[in-house]
Amino acid sequence: MSDPRRPLRILALANQKGGVGKTTTAINLGTALAAIGETVLVIDLDPQGNASTGLGIDRRSREISTYHVMAGEASLAQAVVPTAVPRLSVAPSTMDLLGLELEMASLPDRAHRLRGVLRDIHTNPATQNVSYILIDCPPSLNLLTINALAAADAVLVPLQCEFFALEGLSQLLRTVDQVKTALNPRLEIQGVVLTMYDPRNNLSTQVEADVRGFLGDKVYGTTIPRNVRVSEAPSHGKPVLLYDLKCAGAQAYLRLASEVIQREGRMPPPAAAA
């Protein structure tokens, strides 16, 4: 049975802009949480399926995907596959998800399909010990993202250090407020993580100052640096913590995982405390 001290937490990783490090953060934060003792499930809701690929799941082996789960054709447990990282599994996605929004458009529960899927997660041996679910959302505010926000406890926002960062962030925050009002009163912003950060670049430091001035302590202290090893890792089907544990990017994700847990006031998991 799942450890009663490790209540399930569901975090949606969302940003309607592409190329901000959202999937990279899902892969590597999930790996880092698993490395410090959490049991983690990544749910890939992006039709591109990059989180699944980055965790080493070949496209040809995705016979049951999040499409089948969301369409009611399979259970979540049937879709879940282990990764090379102990305590980290993934429910992979396929391009079939592209058509799901149209298929669900007329369903009365279209915004709560994922919430219904997750309701019984602790009753199945394949998922009963999970303490963190990370949902990798598509780079748009579509019905898949709304499902993730309606099912999540909190939102984690990866934000690239670029000129238009705050403009996109404001739109996402408005959507979060709307979902909180209409669909999910418990939803909150867990935090904003600055990605592709280069302290030698004046733009990075200016964006950091602007975002911290706008959101204060909602912005994580940890920043994720621009790092070639982080960029290389997905082509090998590995999180950067497996590809090069000592690189700056891997160490940053370990710090971020610790900060995520600390923000929630959670005790270190037994495996990490031993």
N, C-alpha and C positions, 0 to 999 in steps of 0.2 A: 504494500500500500504506500501511497505517497506520504512523505514526512509532513506531519501537521504543522511543523515549524516553517515549512517552505510553501506558503500559500501561492497559488498560481497568480502570476502577473502577466498581463497581455499588453504589449507595446506595439503600436503601429508606427512604422518608419515611413514618414510621408513628406513629400515635397512635390508640387506639381511641375517644377522645373526638372528637366533631365540633366544628367551630367554633374550632379552635385555631390556624388559619393553616397547616395542612399543605399544602393545594393551592396556596395563595398562595406558600408557600415553594418548592414544587416549580417553579412557573412562574418566579418571580423569581430564585431561586438558579440555575436552569438558564440563564436569560438572562444573569445576571451572570458565570457561568463561561464562557459563549460570548463575552461581551464582552471577557474577558481572555485569550482565545485557545484555550480548550478546545473540542472538538467534542462536543456534548451531545445525547443522546437522552432525552426524557421518555417513559416508558411509563405510560400512564394505565390503572390497574387499578381505578379507582373507577367503579362503574356510573353514578354521577351525571354523569361526564364533564366536570367543571368545569375540570380542567386543560386539556383539549382546547379548550373554549370560551374560556378565558382566554388561550390562545395563538392565537386567531383561526380555529379550525377549525369551520366551520359543521356543525351536526348532520346536515344533509341530504347533506353530502358524505362522510360516514364510511361508505363502502361496505364497506371492509375495516377491521375494528377489532380490538382486543385480544381480543374474544370469539372471533373466527375464528382468531386465532393460538393461543390457549389450547386451543381445541377441536380443533386440528390440521387446520383447514380452509384455512389460509393460512400463509405464512411471515411472520416479523417484517418482513422487507424489503418485502413487499407491503403491509403496513399503514402503514409509515412515510411521513409527509408532511412537507415542509418548512414552516417558519414564516416570518414576516416578519423574524425575527432570523437573521442569518448564523451558520452553524455550529450552529444549534439546530433539531432536528426533533422530531416527536412521533408516537407510535403511539396514536391516539385510542381512546376507549372509547365504548360505547353501553349502553343499559339491558339489552341481551341478557346482559351479564355477571351480572345478578341470578340467572339460572337455571343458571349454569355450575357452581356448587358442587354442586347436585343431580345434574347430568349427570356430574360427575367422581367422585362419591362412591364408586363401585364400582371405580374404576381403580387398579391397584397403584401407578402413578406419580403419583397425584393431587397429592402435595405437591411434586413435582419437575417439573411441566409447564413452568413458566417457565424453570427451569434448563436443561432440554433445548432450549428455544427459543433461549436465549442462547448455547448452546455454539458455534454456527457463525457468530456475528455478524460476525467479521472476514473471512469468506469471500465476502461479498456486497458489491458496489460501493456499494450504498445505505447500508451501515452499517460498512464496513471501517475508516473513520477515527475512529470514535467513541472518545473517551477517558473520558467519564463517561456512565453511565446513571443517571437518577433515576427511581425507581419511586414513583408516587403511589398509595399504598394506600387502600383504603376505611376509613371511620371505625369499624372493628370488627376484632376478632381472628379473622377467618373464614379459610376456605381460601385465598382470594385473598391475604390478608396473609401467611399461612404460606408460600405459594408465593414471595412477594417476599422474605421473610426467608431462605428456603432457597436462593434464587439470589444473594443480595446478599453483598458483602464486608463491609458495615457498615450500621448503622442510624443515621439522622439523625432526631432526635425534636423536632418543634416542640411547645412547651409554653406554653400561655396563662398569663399572670400572673393566676391566680384562686385562690380558696380551696381547691378540690379538686384542684389540679394534682398535688401529690405522691402523692395516693391513686391516681390514674389512672396515674401514671408507674411506681409500684411494680408494678402489674399487668402493664404492658408489659415491664418489665425481667425479670419472672419468665418471661414468654412467650419473650423473647429467649434466656434461659438454657436453656429447654426445647428450643427449636429448635437451639441450638448443640450441645446434648448429643445430640439424636436425629437431626438432619437436616443440620446445616451447621457443622462444627467451626471453620471460619475466621471465623464471624460475630462481629462486635464492635460496640460502641457507638462510632460516629464522634464523636457529640456531641449535646448538647441545646441547642436555641436557644430563648431566651425571646422570645415574640411578644406583640404588643399591649401593649407595655411603656409605662407612663406614669410617669416619675420623680416627678411631682407627687402621685401616688397612693400613700398609705402601704401599701396592699395589694400593689401591684407591687413595691415595695422589700422588703417582708417576704417575699413569695414568692421573689424573687431571692435573698435571704439564705438562706432555707431550702433552696432547690434547690442553691445553691453549697455550702452546708454539707453536704448529703447526697451530692453527686456530685463535688465538688471541680473539678478541671480538665477533667472531662468536659463541663462547661458552657462553651459558647463565650463569649468575652469580648464579642462583638457581641450586642447586643439589638436586636430589631425593634420600632420604636416604633408606637404607635397613630398612624395617618396617613391622612387622608381620601383622599389621592391613591392610596394603595395599594388602598383599598376601591373607588374609582371605576374603576380601570384595567380590571378584568375585563369591565365592562359595555360597554367599547369594544373588547373582543377583543384587548387589548394587555397585555403585562407593564408594570409601573410604570416600568421603565427606558426604555421607548419612550414611555410616556404623559407622564412628567414626570421626566426624569433627575436634575434638581436637588433634588427633594423629599427629605425626610429618610428616607423609606422606601426609595427607590431607592439612596441612598448607603449605607444600612445593609446592603442585600443585596450590594452590591459589596464591602463590608468582610467580610461573611460568606463570600463566595466565596473571597476571599484567605485567610481563616483556615482554611477547609476544605482548601485546597491546602497551606498551610503545615503543618497538622497531619499530613499524610501524607508530608511531607518531599519533595514533588515539586518538580522544577525548574519555573520559569515556562515555559509553552508558547512556542514560537518566535514566534507572532504577538504575544504580549504582551511578549516581551523585546525585540522589534525597535524 
